[in-house]
């Protein structure tokens, strides 16, 4: 029987894991306290010798580090699939995996609702200044520093979505209920987007930014998207606009964003992600118009269980069908592996 490795937390789907791999694969738990021990046990005769697939959760980085080129190079040649638990997979060197013939999947869809509702909360709090108001109340100040002229209703405001994937589309649906006007920019028009969701191609991006009351960021972190929301893009937003980010911190030029908060060009921000988590730039803590969360986007038992099951199912489908459903985009033009029958 082949072996698969659980690398990181599996909290909610223990029963489902047993059922998915019963009679199919031996499930091994990664218990290495550090990177050196992990590498040693990947060697012939080690605890993880002969594994063909890996379920990965970001928490594993606390012990063995991210799946960078060095770690990928140490994986035994038997490993052909890494099923990552999460929509973002920037902790995995996909190029290094491709070089070694290892496929990578993620869990889109499973995170859409929880992350979109997080973004909606940040939109509401940033426009209504609710985070600031709560801090005042807890400090015994009631509404002493609240300025009604600085707070705004959502109804009739324009929400600009940068990246209309599953999360962006779910946010669009939620915001449309107020109703907010919803506009978006993608590399290409989304065929399934409803008529009320207005598309702005690259040549009209500046026009979209100038109309936005809120810019909500939903693009994956890659080399080409690092610093995508830069000084130029921020300054093309209308004065008083709000930026919301539930994607990845490095997608935004943090220094440029802070400058725009300091000089009043931005009316506020709502952030769930930061460039160097868990560290947060102390300057952000000083802004009363900043709503800040500690990367809570998918932190619900419902979404966590869905994510675990989806990642495990990708790994199971690789064994039985040769391919998981959620192969990351970098592989879309590449045929999948042989599956269990050829291992």
Buried (B, 14 or more C-beta within 10 A) or exposed (E): EBBBBBBBBBEBBEEBBEEBBEEBBEBBEBEBEEBEBBBBBBEEEBBBBBBBBBBBBBEBBEBBBBBEEEBBEBBBEBBBBBBBBBBBBBBBBBEBBBEEEBBBBBBBBBBBBBBBBBBBBBBBBBBBBBBBBEEBEEEEEEEEEBEEEBBBEBEEBBBBBBBBBBBBBBBBBBBBEBEBBBBBBBEEEBEEBEEEBBBBEEEEBEEBBEBBBBBBBBBBBBEEBBBBBBBEBBBBBBEEBBBBBBBBBBBBBBBBBBBBBEEEBBBBBBBBBBBEEEEBBEEBEEBBBBBBBEBBBBEBEEBBBBBBBBBBBBBBBBBEBBBBBBBBEBBEEEEBBEBBEEB
